[in-house]
Amino acid sequence: MSLNRLHSAGYMTNWAARLFALAIEQRLKPHGIAPAYLPVFFALGPGKPLSQKALAALAAVEQPTMAATLNRMERDGLIERTPDPADRRSSLISLSELASGKLEVVRQATTDINAQALSSLTEAECATFLTMLEKIIEQLDPRGRGVGGQDGAIRNSPSR
């Protein structure tokens, strides 16, 4: 049996993801934003503070990973923590004024990279591609979370 990476959905998806990450890193690094911060920007961009647990669920990462990301973001002045009035053991996280000022940079970078990546597809092909990715994610997500209920918007910005 021979392996052909061009016939492997997993390999090709991973390759595309690495290229997306590299392109977005090049655009955001000068602004002090790491690609790992993007799920937090997407989740908190609409302005509603969330708990670390909620952020981890939205980003589909484990709690320790989210804790480390939030610690780095706090160090960089990008998030603020306030006591959760409903649970004194927990904090609510929101974007800092500094991070809020960078929302347009994040929105523009993600919009531009997506447009570049999808530029050879028709509008119908783009819609089909995103629908297929959603189905694949739902099929492979071991926790059954999928992408349902997450619009992923940064202040209602289009993703394309």
Secondary structure by P-SEA (a helix, b strand, c coil): ccccccccaaaaaaaaaaaaaaaaaaacccccccccaaaaaaaacccccccaaaaaaaacccaaaaaaaaaaaaaacccccccccccccbbbbbbcaaaaaaaaaaaaaaaaaaaaaaccccaaaaaaaaaaaaaaaaaccccccccccccccccccccc
